[in-house]
Amino acid sequence: MKDYIADVIRPKIQGDGGEVRLLKQEGNEITLVFQGECSKCLILDRCVDWIKSEIKKDLGEDVKIIPVRKKPYFWDT
């Protein structure tokens, strides 16, 4: 799953200025960290649904995705 997220999903997300990485996987539940433009995106839920459908289509797995937004460190200053 980690390679799939990094090699297939991540480049497509980066095309829109975002960033995604797999934080952890427990069974069929995966936690993804979204950064860049994704950290402030208003339609992140649609992207998460798209990622779920891509995983189902390409890997044949039904997963539950827990999205975590991580804002850039400089937003805190």
PDB file of N, CA, C and O in Angstrom:
ATOM      1  N   MET A   1       0.829  -1.190   0.000  1.00  0.00           N
ATOM      2  CA  MET A   1       0.000   0.000   0.000  1.00  0.00           C
ATOM      3  C   MET A   1       0.878   1.261   0.000  1.00  0.00           C
ATOM      4  O   MET A   1       0.588   2.241  -0.686  1.00  0.00           O
ATOM      5  N   LYS A   2       1.952   1.204   0.787  1.00  0.00           N
ATOM      6  CA  LYS A   2       2.841   2.370   0.862  1.00  0.00           C
ATOM      7  C   LYS A   2       3.408   2.710  -0.510  1.00  0.00           C
ATOM      8  O   LYS A   2       3.440   3.877  -0.901  1.00  0.00           O
ATOM      9  N   ASP A   3       3.859   1.686  -1.246  1.00  0.00           N
ATOM     10  CA  ASP A   3       4.398   1.923  -2.588  1.00  0.00           C
ATOM     11  C   ASP A   3       3.319   2.428  -3.538  1.00  0.00           C
ATOM     12  O   ASP A   3       3.579   3.302  -4.365  1.00  0.00           O
ATOM     13  N   TYR A   4       2.117   1.886  -3.427  1.00  0.00           N
ATOM     14  CA  TYR A   4       1.022   2.323  -4.291  1.00  0.00           C
ATOM     15  C   TYR A   4       0.708   3.805  -4.066  1.00  0.00           C
ATOM     16  O   TYR A   4       0.557   4.566  -5.022  1.00  0.00           O
ATOM     17  N   ILE A   5       0.611   4.202  -2.806  1.00  0.00           N
ATOM     18  CA  ILE A   5       0.335   5.608  -2.498  1.00  0.00           C
ATOM     19  C   ILE A   5       1.459   6.487  -3.035  1.00  0.00           C
ATOM     20  O   ILE A   5       1.201   7.514  -3.662  1.00  0.00           O
ATOM     21  N   ALA A   6       2.707   6.086  -2.791  1.00  0.00           N
ATOM     22  CA  ALA A   6       3.866   6.888  -3.202  1.00  0.00           C
ATOM     23  C   ALA A   6       4.049   6.943  -4.721  1.00  0.00           C
ATOM     24  O   ALA A   6       4.388   7.992  -5.269  1.00  0.00           O
ATOM     25  N   ASP A   7       3.829   5.826  -5.393  1.00  0.00           N
ATOM     26  CA  ASP A   7       4.138   5.750  -6.816  1.00  0.00           C
ATOM     27  C   ASP A   7       2.976   6.086  -7.743  1.00  0.00           C
ATOM     28  O   ASP A   7       3.192   6.542  -8.865  1.00  0.00           O
ATOM     29  N   VAL A   8       1.752   5.866  -7.286  1.00  0.00           N
ATOM     30  CA  VAL A   8       0.592   6.067  -8.161  1.00  0.00           C
ATOM     31  C   VAL A   8      -0.241   7.290  -7.742  1.00  0.00           C
ATOM     32  O   VAL A   8      -0.522   8.163  -8.563  1.00  0.00           O
ATOM     33  N   ILE A   9      -0.626   7.345  -6.486  1.00  0.00           N
ATOM     34  CA  ILE A   9      -1.512   8.419  -6.020  1.00  0.00           C
ATOM     35  C   ILE A   9      -0.762   9.740  -5.831  1.00  0.00           C
ATOM     36  O   ILE A   9      -1.228  10.790  -6.272  1.00  0.00           O
ATOM     37  N   ARG A  10       0.380   9.683  -5.186  1.00  0.00           N
ATOM     38  CA  ARG A  10       1.130  10.906  -4.849  1.00  0.00           C
ATOM     39  C   ARG A  10       1.439  11.776  -6.066  1.00  0.00           C
ATOM     40  O   ARG A  10       1.216  12.985  -5.995  1.00  0.00           O
ATOM     41  N   PRO A  11       1.941  11.229  -7.184  1.00  0.00           N
ATOM     42  CA  PRO A  11       2.218  12.100  -8.334  1.00  0.00           C
ATOM     43  C   PRO A  11       0.978  12.822  -8.860  1.00  0.00           C
ATOM     44  O   PRO A  11       1.073  13.956  -9.329  1.00  0.00           O
ATOM     45  N   LYS A  12      -0.170  12.176  -8.786  1.00  0.00           N
ATOM     46  CA  LYS A  12      -1.401  12.812  -9.254  1.00  0.00           C
ATOM     47  C   LYS A  12      -1.820  13.938  -8.312  1.00  0.00           C
ATOM     48  O   LYS A  12      -2.300  14.977  -8.764  1.00  0.00           O
ATOM     49  N   ILE A  13      -1.644  13.740  -7.012  1.00  0.00           N
ATOM     50  CA  ILE A  13      -1.958  14.774  -6.026  1.00  0.00           C
ATOM     51  C   ILE A  13      -0.976  15.942  -6.171  1.00  0.00           C
ATOM     52  O   ILE A  13      -1.368  17.104  -6.063  1.00  0.00           O
ATOM     53  N   GLN A  14       0.290  15.630  -6.414  1.00  0.00           N
ATOM     54  CA  GLN A  14       1.299  16.671  -6.577  1.00  0.00           C
ATOM     55  C   GLN A  14       1.015  17.545  -7.789  1.00  0.00           C
ATOM     56  O   GLN A  14       1.401  18.714  -7.816  1.00  0.00           O
ATOM     57  N   GLY A  15       0.349  16.991  -8.786  1.00  0.00           N
ATOM     58  CA  GLY A  15      -0.002  17.752  -9.978  1.00  0.00           C
ATOM     59  C   GLY A  15      -0.899  18.943  -9.669  1.00  0.00           C
ATOM     60  O   GLY A  15      -0.937  19.910 -10.430  1.00  0.00           O
ATOM     61  N   ASP A  16      -1.615  18.874  -8.563  1.00  0.00           N
ATOM     62  CA  ASP A  16      -2.484  19.976  -8.138  1.00  0.00           C
ATOM     63  C   ASP A  16      -1.885  20.765  -6.979  1.00  0.00           C
ATOM     64  O   ASP A  16      -2.574  21.564  -6.344  1.00  0.00           O
ATOM     65  N   GLY A  17      -0.593  20.539  -6.703  1.00  0.00           N
ATOM     66  CA  GLY A  17       0.064  21.283  -5.633  1.00  0.00           C
ATOM     67  C   GLY A  17      -0.066  20.669  -4.256  1.00  0.00           C
ATOM     68  O   GLY A  17       0.293  21.291  -3.257  1.00  0.00           O
ATOM     69  N   GLY A  18      -0.575  19.460  -4.200  1.00  0.00           N
ATOM     70  CA  GLY A  18      -0.756  18.799  -2.907  1.00  0.00           C
ATOM     71  C   GLY A  18       0.340  17.795  -2.623  1.00  0.00           C
ATOM     72  O   GLY A  18       1.261  17.597  -3.415  1.00  0.00           O
ATOM     73  N   GLU A  19       0.213  17.183  -1.492  1.00  0.00           N
ATOM     74  CA  GLU A  19       1.170  16.161  -1.055  1.00  0.00           C
ATOM     75  C   GLU A  19       0.413  15.165  -0.193  1.00  0.00           C
ATOM     76  O   GLU A  19      -0.434  15.549   0.614  1.00  0.00           O
ATOM     77  N   VAL A  20       0.716  13.890  -0.365  1.00  0.00           N
ATOM     78  CA  VAL A  20       0.072  12.844   0.426  1.00  0.00           C
ATOM     79  C   VAL A  20       1.092  11.768   0.744  1.00  0.00           C
ATOM     80  O   VAL A  20       1.946  11.437  -0.078  1.00  0.00           O
ATOM     81  N   ARG A  21       0.989  11.227   1.953  1.00  0.00           N
ATOM     82  CA  ARG A  21       1.837  10.099   2.323  1.00  0.00           C
ATOM     83  C   ARG A  21       1.065   9.197   3.279  1.00  0.00           C
ATOM     84  O   ARG A  21       0.176   9.636   4.009  1.00  0.00           O
ATOM     85  N   LEU A  22       1.436   7.934   3.247  1.00  0.00           N
ATOM     86  CA  LEU A  22       0.819   6.952   4.126  1.00  0.00           C
ATOM     87  C   LEU A  22       1.466   7.057   5.496  1.00  0.00           C
ATOM     88  O   LEU A  22       2.681   6.907   5.625  1.00  0.00           O
ATOM     89  N   LEU A  23       0.664   7.313   6.515  1.00  0.00           N
ATOM     90  CA  LEU A  23       1.171   7.384   7.876  1.00  0.00           C
ATOM     91  C   LEU A  23       1.174   6.002   8.527  1.00  0.00           C
ATOM     92  O   LEU A  23       2.168   5.587   9.122  1.00  0.00           O
ATOM     93  N   LYS A  24       0.031   5.285   8.402  1.00  0.00           N
ATOM     94  CA  LYS A  24      -0.036   3.934   8.964  1.00  0.00           C
ATOM     95  C   LYS A  24      -1.161   3.155   8.315  1.00  0.00           C
ATOM     96  O   LYS A  24      -2.082   3.718   7.724  1.00  0.00           O
ATOM     97  N   GLN A  25      -1.058   1.841   8.441  1.00  0.00           N
ATOM     98  CA  GLN A  25      -2.094   0.951   7.953  1.00  0.00           C
ATOM     99  C   GLN A  25      -2.352  -0.103   9.010  1.00  0.00           C
ATOM    100  O   GLN A  25      -1.433  -0.774   9.479  1.00  0.00           O
ATOM    101  N   GLU A  26      -3.611  -0.238   9.375  1.00  0.00           N
ATOM    102  CA  GLU A  26      -4.031  -1.258  10.323  1.00  0.00           C
ATOM    103  C   GLU A  26      -5.211  -1.988   9.708  1.00  0.00           C
ATOM    104  O   GLU A  26      -6.330  -1.475   9.690  1.00  0.00           O
ATOM    105  N   GLY A  27      -4.958  -3.173   9.209  1.00  0.00           N
ATOM    106  CA  GLY A  27      -6.009  -3.924   8.528  1.00  0.00           C
ATOM    107  C   GLY A  27      -6.433  -3.197   7.262  1.00  0.00           C
ATOM    108  O   GLY A  27      -5.602  -2.870   6.415  1.00  0.00           O
ATOM    109  N   ASN A  28      -7.733  -2.946   7.141  1.00  0.00           N
ATOM    110  CA  ASN A  28      -8.230  -2.239   5.958  1.00  0.00           C
ATOM    111  C   ASN A  28      -8.368  -0.731   6.207  1.00  0.00           C
ATOM    112  O   ASN A  28      -8.996  -0.029   5.414  1.00  0.00           O
ATOM    113  N   GLU A  29      -7.792  -0.238   7.288  1.00  0.00           N
ATOM    114  CA  GLU A  29      -7.863   1.178   7.632  1.00  0.00           C
ATOM    115  C   GLU A  29      -6.498   1.823   7.407  1.00  0.00           C
ATOM    116  O   GLU A  29      -5.497   1.402   7.987  1.00  0.00           O
ATOM    117  N   ILE A  30      -6.473   2.853   6.555  1.00  0.00           N
ATOM    118  CA  ILE A  30      -5.213   3.539   6.313  1.00  0.00           C
ATOM    119  C   ILE A  30      -5.350   5.011   6.700  1.00  0.00           C
ATOM    120  O   ILE A  30      -6.396   5.630   6.507  1.00  0.00           O
ATOM    121  N   THR A  31      -4.278   5.541   7.243  1.00  0.00           N
ATOM    122  CA  THR A  31      -4.228   6.945   7.617  1.00  0.00           C
ATOM    123  C   THR A  31      -3.290   7.646   6.646  1.00  0.00           C
ATOM    124  O   THR A  31      -2.118   7.292   6.521  1.00  0.00           O
ATOM    125  N   LEU A  32      -3.832   8.644   5.963  1.00  0.00           N
ATOM    126  CA  LEU A  32      -3.054   9.417   5.002  1.00  0.00           C
ATOM    127  C   LEU A  32      -2.871  10.832   5.515  1.00  0.00           C
ATOM    128  O   LEU A  32      -3.807  11.441   6.033  1.00  0.00           O
ATOM    129  N   VAL A  33      -1.657  11.355   5.368  1.00  0.00           N
ATOM    130  CA  VAL A  33      -1.363  12.728   5.751  1.00  0.00           C
ATOM    131  C   VAL A  33      -1.365  13.570   4.481  1.00  0.00           C
ATOM    132  O   VAL A  33      -0.664  13.263   3.517  1.00  0.00           O
ATOM    133  N   PHE A  34      -2.155  14.625   4.496  1.00  0.00           N
ATOM    134  CA  PHE A  34      -2.259  15.538   3.364  1.00  0.00           C
ATOM    135  C   PHE A  34      -1.589  16.857   3.710  1.00  0.00           C
ATOM    136  O   PHE A  34      -1.832  17.429   4.773  1.00  0.00           O
ATOM    137  N   GLN A  35      -0.742  17.337   2.803  1.00  0.00           N
ATOM    138  CA  GLN A  35      -0.031  18.597   3.004  1.00  0.00           C
ATOM    139  C   GLN A  35      -0.126  19.437   1.739  1.00  0.00           C
ATOM    140  O   GLN A  35      -0.817  19.068   0.790  1.00  0.00           O
ATOM    141  N   GLY A  36       0.563  20.554   1.731  1.00  0.00           N
ATOM    142  CA  GLY A  36       0.538  21.440   0.581  1.00  0.00           C
ATOM    143  C   GLY A  36      -0.860  21.999   0.396  1.00  0.00           C
ATOM    144  O   GLY A  36      -1.525  22.358   1.368  1.00  0.00           O
ATOM    145  N   GLU A  37      -1.304  22.072  -0.840  1.00  0.00           N
ATOM    146  CA  GLU A  37      -2.639  22.590  -1.131  1.00  0.00           C
ATOM    147  C   GLU A  37      -3.732  21.749  -0.488  1.00  0.00           C
ATOM    148  O   GLU A  37      -4.814  22.253  -0.186  1.00  0.00           O
ATOM    149  N   CYS A  38      -3.452  20.484  -0.281  1.00  0.00           N
ATOM    150  CA  CYS A  38      -4.444  19.595   0.352  1.00  0.00           C
ATOM    151  C   CYS A  38      -4.768  20.022   1.782  1.00  0.00           C
ATOM    152  O   CYS A  38      -5.871  19.775   2.271  1.00  0.00           O
ATOM    153  N   SER A  39      -3.815  20.658   2.448  1.00  0.00           N
ATOM    154  CA  SER A  39      -4.018  21.016   3.849  1.00  0.00           C
ATOM    155  C   SER A  39      -5.100  22.071   4.031  1.00  0.00           C
ATOM    156  O   SER A  39      -5.631  22.237   5.129  1.00  0.00           O
ATOM    157  N   LYS A  40      -5.426  22.782   2.958  1.00  0.00           N
ATOM    158  CA  LYS A  40      -6.473  23.807   3.058  1.00  0.00           C
ATOM    159  C   LYS A  40      -7.610  23.592   2.052  1.00  0.00           C
ATOM    160  O   LYS A  40      -8.462  24.462   1.873  1.00  0.00           O
ATOM    161  N   CYS A  41      -7.614  22.445   1.409  1.00  0.00           N
ATOM    162  CA  CYS A  41      -8.611  22.143   0.387  1.00  0.00           C
ATOM    163  C   CYS A  41     -10.004  21.983   1.003  1.00  0.00           C
ATOM    164  O   CYS A  41     -10.173  21.345   2.041  1.00  0.00           O
ATOM    165  N   LEU A  42     -10.982  22.572   0.345  1.00  0.00           N
ATOM    166  CA  LEU A  42     -12.357  22.506   0.828  1.00  0.00           C
ATOM    167  C   LEU A  42     -13.077  21.224   0.389  1.00  0.00           C
ATOM    168  O   LEU A  42     -14.129  20.887   0.933  1.00  0.00           O
ATOM    169  N   ILE A  43     -12.519  20.518  -0.581  1.00  0.00           N
ATOM    170  CA  ILE A  43     -13.175  19.306  -1.086  1.00  0.00           C
ATOM    171  C   ILE A  43     -12.296  18.067  -0.895  1.00  0.00           C
ATOM    172  O   ILE A  43     -12.292  17.161  -1.729  1.00  0.00           O
ATOM    173  N   LEU A  44     -11.559  18.041   0.203  1.00  0.00           N
ATOM    174  CA  LEU A  44     -10.675  16.908   0.471  1.00  0.00           C
ATOM    175  C   LEU A  44     -11.457  15.595   0.544  1.00  0.00           C
ATOM    176  O   LEU A  44     -10.934  14.544   0.174  1.00  0.00           O
ATOM    177  N   ASP A  45     -12.684  15.647   1.011  1.00  0.00           N
ATOM    178  CA  ASP A  45     -13.488  14.428   1.106  1.00  0.00           C
ATOM    179  C   ASP A  45     -13.708  13.785  -0.260  1.00  0.00           C
ATOM    180  O   ASP A  45     -13.747  12.559  -0.366  1.00  0.00           O
ATOM    181  N   ARG A  46     -13.851  14.592  -1.297  1.00  0.00           N
ATOM    182  CA  ARG A  46     -14.006  14.050  -2.653  1.00  0.00           C
ATOM    183  C   ARG A  46     -12.719  13.379  -3.120  1.00  0.00           C
ATOM    184  O   ARG A  46     -12.758  12.351  -3.797  1.00  0.00           O
ATOM    185  N   CYS A  47     -11.598  13.956  -2.762  1.00  0.00           N
ATOM    186  CA  CYS A  47     -10.298  13.371  -3.108  1.00  0.00           C
ATOM    187  C   CYS A  47     -10.107  12.035  -2.383  1.00  0.00           C
ATOM    188  O   CYS A  47      -9.626  11.065  -2.969  1.00  0.00           O
ATOM    189  N   VAL A  48     -10.483  11.997  -1.127  1.00  0.00           N
ATOM    190  CA  VAL A  48     -10.390  10.758  -0.349  1.00  0.00           C
ATOM    191  C   VAL A  48     -11.259   9.678  -0.992  1.00  0.00           C
ATOM    192  O   VAL A  48     -10.839   8.525  -1.095  1.00  0.00           O
ATOM    193  N   ASP A  49     -12.458  10.042  -1.422  1.00  0.00           N
ATOM    194  CA  ASP A  49     -13.326   9.080  -2.106  1.00  0.00           C
ATOM    195  C   ASP A  49     -12.687   8.585  -3.406  1.00  0.00           C
ATOM    196  O   ASP A  49     -12.779   7.404  -3.741  1.00  0.00           O
ATOM    197  N   TRP A  50     -12.042   9.492  -4.128  1.00  0.00           N
ATOM    198  CA  TRP A  50     -11.353   9.120  -5.366  1.00  0.00           C
ATOM    199  C   TRP A  50     -10.210   8.146  -5.072  1.00  0.00           C
ATOM    200  O   TRP A  50     -10.040   7.160  -5.788  1.00  0.00           O
ATOM    201  N   ILE A  51      -9.428   8.416  -4.024  1.00  0.00           N
ATOM    202  CA  ILE A  51      -8.321   7.532  -3.655  1.00  0.00           C
ATOM    203  C   ILE A  51      -8.861   6.146  -3.301  1.00  0.00           C
ATOM    204  O   ILE A  51      -8.292   5.134  -3.711  1.00  0.00           O
ATOM    205  N   LYS A  52      -9.957   6.099  -2.541  1.00  0.00           N
ATOM    206  CA  LYS A  52     -10.577   4.810  -2.196  1.00  0.00           C
ATOM    207  C   LYS A  52     -10.984   4.047  -3.452  1.00  0.00           C
ATOM    208  O   LYS A  52     -10.775   2.837  -3.541  1.00  0.00           O
ATOM    209  N   SER A  53     -11.560   4.748  -4.420  1.00  0.00           N
ATOM    210  CA  SER A  53     -11.997   4.076  -5.647  1.00  0.00           C
ATOM    211  C   SER A  53     -10.805   3.607  -6.478  1.00  0.00           C
ATOM    212  O   SER A  53     -10.880   2.555  -7.114  1.00  0.00           O
ATOM    213  N   GLU A  54      -9.716   4.358  -6.486  1.00  0.00           N
ATOM    214  CA  GLU A  54      -8.514   3.940  -7.212  1.00  0.00           C
ATOM    215  C   GLU A  54      -7.896   2.696  -6.572  1.00  0.00           C
ATOM    216  O   GLU A  54      -7.462   1.786  -7.279  1.00  0.00           O
ATOM    217  N   ILE A  55      -7.854   2.655  -5.260  1.00  0.00           N
ATOM    218  CA  ILE A  55      -7.328   1.483  -4.559  1.00  0.00           C
ATOM    219  C   ILE A  55      -8.192   0.267  -4.860  1.00  0.00           C
ATOM    220  O   ILE A  55      -7.671  -0.822  -5.098  1.00  0.00           O
ATOM    221  N   LYS A  56      -9.504   0.446  -4.850  1.00  0.00           N
ATOM    222  CA  LYS A  56     -10.428  -0.657  -5.155  1.00  0.00           C
ATOM    223  C   LYS A  56     -10.216  -1.145  -6.589  1.00  0.00           C
ATOM    224  O   LYS A  56     -10.159  -2.348  -6.844  1.00  0.00           O
ATOM    225  N   LYS A  57     -10.102  -0.201  -7.516  1.00  0.00           N
ATOM    226  CA  LYS A  57      -9.948  -0.556  -8.925  1.00  0.00           C
ATOM    227  C   LYS A  57      -8.609  -1.239  -9.201  1.00  0.00           C
ATOM    228  O   LYS A  57      -8.566  -2.264  -9.883  1.00  0.00           O
ATOM    229  N   ASP A  58      -7.522  -0.681  -8.678  1.00  0.00           N
ATOM    230  CA  ASP A  58      -6.190  -1.183  -9.004  1.00  0.00           C
ATOM    231  C   ASP A  58      -5.727  -2.342  -8.126  1.00  0.00           C
ATOM    232  O   ASP A  58      -5.045  -3.249  -8.605  1.00  0.00           O
ATOM    233  N   LEU A  59      -6.093  -2.317  -6.841  1.00  0.00           N
ATOM    234  CA  LEU A  59      -5.608  -3.334  -5.915  1.00  0.00           C
ATOM    235  C   LEU A  59      -6.691  -4.303  -5.454  1.00  0.00           C
ATOM    236  O   LEU A  59      -6.390  -5.331  -4.847  1.00  0.00           O
ATOM    237  N   GLY A  60      -7.953  -3.976  -5.742  1.00  0.00           N
ATOM    238  CA  GLY A  60      -9.050  -4.846  -5.347  1.00  0.00           C
ATOM    239  C   GLY A  60      -9.328  -4.860  -3.857  1.00  0.00           C
ATOM    240  O   GLY A  60      -9.916  -5.811  -3.343  1.00  0.00           O
ATOM    241  N   GLU A  61      -8.908  -3.808  -3.153  1.00  0.00           N
ATOM    242  CA  GLU A  61      -9.092  -3.747  -1.700  1.00  0.00           C
ATOM    243  C   GLU A  61     -10.085  -2.651  -1.327  1.00  0.00           C
ATOM    244  O   GLU A  61     -10.033  -1.542  -1.859  1.00  0.00           O
ATOM    245  N   ASP A  62     -10.991  -2.978  -0.402  1.00  0.00           N
ATOM    246  CA  ASP A  62     -11.869  -1.972   0.186  1.00  0.00           C
ATOM    247  C   ASP A  62     -11.173  -1.427   1.419  1.00  0.00           C
ATOM    248  O   ASP A  62     -10.859  -2.174   2.346  1.00  0.00           O
ATOM    249  N   VAL A  63     -10.933  -0.123   1.429  1.00  0.00           N
ATOM    250  CA  VAL A  63     -10.236   0.481   2.562  1.00  0.00           C
ATOM    251  C   VAL A  63     -11.052   1.627   3.147  1.00  0.00           C
ATOM    252  O   VAL A  63     -11.891   2.231   2.479  1.00  0.00           O
ATOM    253  N   LYS A  64     -10.781   1.896   4.392  1.00  0.00           N
ATOM    254  CA  LYS A  64     -11.309   3.087   5.053  1.00  0.00           C
ATOM    255  C   LYS A  64     -10.125   4.033   5.190  1.00  0.00           C
ATOM    256  O   LYS A  64      -9.075   3.652   5.708  1.00  0.00           O
ATOM    257  N   ILE A  65     -10.293   5.254   4.728  1.00  0.00           N
ATOM    258  CA  ILE A  65      -9.210   6.225   4.782  1.00  0.00           C
ATOM    259  C   ILE A  65      -9.493   7.251   5.864  1.00  0.00           C
ATOM    260  O   ILE A  65     -10.568   7.849   5.915  1.00  0.00           O
ATOM    261  N   ILE A  66      -8.513   7.441   6.721  1.00  0.00           N
ATOM    262  CA  ILE A  66      -8.574   8.490   7.732  1.00  0.00           C
ATOM    263  C   ILE A  66      -7.646   9.604   7.260  1.00  0.00           C
ATOM    264  O   ILE A  66      -6.425   9.446   7.284  1.00  0.00           O
ATOM    265  N   PRO A  67      -8.216  10.732   6.830  1.00  0.00           N
ATOM    266  CA  PRO A  67      -7.374  11.826   6.352  1.00  0.00           C
ATOM    267  C   PRO A  67      -6.901  12.708   7.510  1.00  0.00           C
ATOM    268  O   PRO A  67      -7.662  13.025   8.425  1.00  0.00           O
ATOM    269  N   VAL A  68      -5.635  13.092   7.447  1.00  0.00           N
ATOM    270  CA  VAL A  68      -5.056  14.001   8.432  1.00  0.00           C
ATOM    271  C   VAL A  68      -4.466  15.173   7.661  1.00  0.00           C
ATOM    272  O   VAL A  68      -3.604  14.994   6.800  1.00  0.00           O
ATOM    273  N   ARG A  69      -4.938  16.370   7.979  1.00  0.00           N
ATOM    274  CA  ARG A  69      -4.383  17.570   7.340  1.00  0.00           C
ATOM    275  C   ARG A  69      -3.215  18.062   8.177  1.00  0.00           C
ATOM    276  O   ARG A  69      -3.311  18.178   9.399  1.00  0.00           O
ATOM    277  N   LYS A  70      -2.130  18.344   7.510  1.00  0.00           N
ATOM    278  CA  LYS A  70      -0.968  18.882   8.214  1.00  0.00           C
ATOM    279  C   LYS A  70      -0.587  20.194   7.543  1.00  0.00           C
ATOM    280  O   LYS A  70      -0.127  20.227   6.402  1.00  0.00           O
ATOM    281  N   LYS A  71      -0.790  21.252   8.280  1.00  0.00           N
ATOM    282  CA  LYS A  71      -0.464  22.559   7.719  1.00  0.00           C
ATOM    283  C   LYS A  71       1.046  22.789   7.796  1.00  0.00           C
ATOM    284  O   LYS A  71       1.720  22.199   8.640  1.00  0.00           O
ATOM    285  N   PRO A  72       1.573  23.634   6.927  1.00  0.00           N
ATOM    286  CA  PRO A  72       3.011  23.932   6.962  1.00  0.00           C
ATOM    287  C   PRO A  72       3.415  24.565   8.289  1.00  0.00           C
ATOM    288  O   PRO A  72       2.645  25.311   8.894  1.00  0.00           O
ATOM    289  N   TYR A  73       4.616  24.262   8.726  1.00  0.00           N
ATOM    290  CA  TYR A  73       5.089  24.765  10.017  1.00  0.00           C
ATOM    291  C   TYR A  73       5.068  26.281  10.098  1.00  0.00           C
ATOM    292  O   TYR A  73       4.861  26.836  11.177  1.00  0.00           O
ATOM    293  N   PHE A  74       5.281  26.968   8.965  1.00  0.00           N
ATOM    294  CA  PHE A  74       5.362  28.430   9.008  1.00  0.00           C
ATOM    295  C   PHE A  74       3.989  29.096   9.200  1.00  0.00           C
ATOM    296  O   PHE A  74       3.926  30.303   9.433  1.00  0.00           O
ATOM    297  N   TRP A  75       2.886  28.329   9.105  1.00  0.00           N
ATOM    298  CA  TRP A  75       1.570  28.908   9.374  1.00  0.00           C
ATOM    299  C   TRP A  75       1.387  29.187  10.869  1.00  0.00           C
ATOM    300  O   TRP A  75       0.507  29.956  11.254  1.00  0.00           O
ATOM    301  N   ASP A  76       2.216  28.564  11.707  1.00  0.00           N
ATOM    302  CA  ASP A  76       2.105  28.762  13.154  1.00  0.00           C
ATOM    303  C   ASP A  76       2.848  30.005  13.635  1.00  0.00           C
ATOM    304  O   ASP A  76       2.669  30.422  14.779  1.00  0.00           O
ATOM    305  N   THR A  77       3.663  30.592  12.796  1.00  0.00           N
ATOM    306  CA  THR A  77       4.449  31.746  13.245  1.00  0.00           C
ATOM    307  C   THR A  77       3.766  33.043  12.943  1.00  0.00           C
ATOM    308  O   THR A  77       4.297  34.109  13.257  1.00  0.00           O
TER     309      THR A  77
END
